[in-house]
Amino acid sequence: MALIVQKFGGTSVGSVERIQAVAQRIYKTVKTGNSLVVVVSAMGKTTDGLVKLATEISKNPCRREMDMLLSTGEQVSIALVSMALQELRQPAISLTGAQVGIVTEAEHTRARILHIETERIFKHLKEGKVVIVAGFQGISCTEDLEITTLGRGGSDTSAVALAAALRADFCEIYTDVPGILTTDPRLVPEAQLIGEITCDEMLELASLGAKVLHPRAVEIARNYGVPLVVRSSWTDDAGTKVISPQTKERSLVNLEIARSVDDVEFDTEQSKVALLRVPDKPGIAARLFGEIARQNVDVDLIIQSIHEGNTNDIAFTVMTPILNKAEAVAAAIAPVLRNQKNAEAGEAEVMVQQNIAKVSIAGAGMIGRPGVAAKMFATLAEAGVNIQMISTSEIKVSCVIDDQECDRAVAALRQAFEIDTLQTRHLRSSVHLSPSSHPPVRGVALDLNQARLAIRQVDDRPGTAAKLFGLLADKNISVDMIIQSQRCHVIDGVPKRDIAFTVAQMDAETAREILQQAAVEYDWGEVVLDKAIAKVSIVGAGMIGQPGVAAKMFEALAQHHINIQMITTSEIKISCVVAKEEGVKALQAIHTAFGLAGNNTFVIPA
């Protein structure tokens, strides 16, 4: 007999008929000998309706009262689901987050779970009841009984946290679609079901806007080894298994306040190749990395900075033993690029740098937590380490530094993030570099809700990135992609570079105001904001050790005359910024290029 946690979203319980169908599914699961805890969201658009009511009363409603209001939606659902089960002669009981003992931070509207009191649930399960729990909510402490809500994706988070606390055999998330798909079926109806996906891949996709699972839920599953299954509410199909890594025993205290960084990684066998002043036009990256792929050169980090005039810079890192091969490819293609120069641009130039190292911090806990990257940059600055390149993903921040500074950087990062020496890994010994049996790309995601900020001519010295991103972290602004340009300008004896990054649209104006004030104070250059961007990304653990994946992505964009404005990569993700108006076309082109379309057409129920 298994202990299972099931979660049903708002559309799954959006009407009496759907609630009865959910009750039948639960009943069948129990009758096969399983114990069941069910987490339920508010019916349909109930939460949206409650928010509308609040804003009609107050333009700036009190967050405590918003939690009091919004928590009522789930209470309706759990009572109705419990009644439907009782009509089937199945004993059931509905419990609010407070009654279950889901204890959270005292942070209204966006609380994180601290721990869960499981005694009452086990008592009811022992009595043969199905326990129906209100998702999305908890209490600040058992004395004050202040109702809190968990914010967006809260019911997913409640379900996986309960599965971790109860040590359930697995957690099933029931949703509108048959599982995790290769992309958004509303944009690509031929999107294909993924049978299995790793937690790391799912974290990247979830953070990029794939709304089937919230990143916080995946983070808990990854940290506590909770097996997850994402299935359709409307069929009995198997869905998608989200595979969690083997984890060491973790405390269930501060359950969702796990450390933001789990690992410090380093690689001292890297060299950098940069092409400066390449034309800013479609097809340049495709041509460069296409030739690199044809020469079977495996590239690690790829950075394309924002344009200067009509040109930009592209830099990439490779393992030092194949540097000569990579340099030869870059040198061979540079004359082609020179033929495409314009009056302003100057000639494309190849710059090679050996004796560099890559240091990275990694951890699912950094998602949505402003200040993690800033802390890394500040730590390196305090250690006197200058950052030459920056590359980010949802679960990793990597910096290229001088290899002589690697030991000092790693020691400082270990201390700052309280990482045991045994958790610090040399990447060449920890990353499997031979071709994977998995397809190189599992999914493609599009984010239309970002804006790009660029600040020109910031000082190229230790501490600058820490200062810049620390200012944003102080205002609770999360930063996504970060790019540092390769071209260095010396102004009044001070070396200067450009830094660009993306933030959520809603944070863009505040971020610009902060940076404009900082630019005056620190003698930085112009601050430029662009809200008309889209970020398109490919994700897949199978791309490790497979040359040509980036080239195929860039070629797909080039064939559709889509210009790439920024590039950043991690081991399992490549992201490009393009014009917002071309975002959907870019997603569709890349999805087709990697052969991800299936024979079935998925339609999300109304």
HELIX and SHEET records of a PDB file:
HELIX    1   1 THR A   11  VAL A   13  5                                   3    
HELIX    2   2 VAL A   16  LYS A   31  1                                  16    
HELIX    3   3 THR A   46  ILE A   57  1                                  12    
HELIX    4   4 ARG A   63  GLU A   87  1                                  25    
HELIX    5   5 GLY A   97  VAL A  100  1                                   4    
HELIX    6   6 GLU A  119  LYS A  126  1                                   8    
HELIX    7   7 GLY A  154  LEU A  166  1                                  13    
HELIX    8   8 CYS A  199  SER A  207  1                                   9    
HELIX    9   9 PRO A  215  TYR A  224  1                                  10    
HELIX   10  10 ILE A  284  ARG A  294  1                                  11    
HELIX   11  11 THR A  320  ILE A  322  5                                   3    
HELIX   12  12 LEU A  323  ARG A  338  1                                  16    
HELIX   13  13 ALA A  364  MET A  366  5                                   3    
HELIX   14  14 VAL A  372  GLU A  382  1                                  11    
HELIX   15  15 ASP A  403  GLU A  405  5                                   3    
HELIX   16  16 CYS A  406  ALA A  416  1                                  11    
HELIX   17  17 THR A  421  GLN A  423  5                                   3    
HELIX   18  18 LEU A  427  SER A  430  1                                   4    
HELIX   19  19 THR A  464  ASP A  474  1                                  11    
HELIX   20  20 GLN A  505  ASP A  507  5                                   3    
HELIX   21  21 ALA A  508  TYR A  522  1                                  15    
HELIX   22  22 ALA A  541  MET A  543  5                                   3    
HELIX   23  23 VAL A  549  GLN A  559  1                                  11    
HELIX   24  24 LYS A  580  GLU A  582  5                                   3    
HELIX   25  25 GLY A  583  ALA A  593  1                                  11    
SHEET    1   A 8 ALA A  92  LEU A  95  0                                        
SHEET    2   A 8 VAL A 130  ALA A 134  1                                        
SHEET    3   A 8 SER A  35  VAL A  40  1                                        
SHEET    4   A 8 LEU A   3  PHE A   8  1                                        
SHEET    5   A 8 PHE A 170  THR A 175  1                                        
SHEET    6   A 8 LEU A 228  SER A 232  1                                        
SHEET    7   A 8 THR A 240  ILE A 243 -1                                        
SHEET    8   A 8 GLU A 196  THR A 198  1                                        
SHEET    1   B 2 ILE A 102  THR A 104  0                                        
SHEET    2   B 2 ILE A 113  ILE A 116 -1                                        
SHEET    1   C 2 GLN A 137  ILE A 139  0                                        
SHEET    2   C 2 ILE A 147  THR A 149 -1                                        
SHEET    1   D 6 VAL A 299  GLN A 304  0                                        
SHEET    2   D 6 THR A 311  MET A 319 -1                                        
SHEET    3   D 6 ASP A 263  PRO A 279 -1                                        
SHEET    4   D 6 GLU A 349  ALA A 362 -1                                        
SHEET    5   D 6 LYS A 396  ASP A 402 -1                                        
SHEET    6   D 6 MET A 389  SER A 393 -1                                        
SHEET    1   E 4 VAL A 299  GLN A 304  0                                        
SHEET    2   E 4 THR A 311  MET A 319 -1                                        
SHEET    3   E 4 ASP A 263  PRO A 279 -1                                        
SHEET    4   E 4 THR A 424  HIS A 426  1                                        
SHEET    1   F 4 GLY A 443  ASP A 447  0                                        
SHEET    2   F 4 ILE A 533  VAL A 539 -1                                        
SHEET    3   F 4 LYS A 573  ALA A 579 -1                                        
SHEET    4   F 4 MET A 566  SER A 570 -1                                        
SHEET    1   G 4 VAL A 479  GLN A 484  0                                        
SHEET    2   G 4 VAL A 494  ALA A 504 -1                                        
SHEET    3   G 4 GLN A 450  ASP A 459 -1                                        
SHEET    4   G 4 VAL A 527  ASP A 530 -1                                        
SHEET    1   H 3 VAL A 479  GLN A 484  0                                        
SHEET    2   H 3 VAL A 494  ALA A 504 -1                                        
SHEET    3   H 3 HIS A 489  ILE A 491 -1                                        
END                                                                             
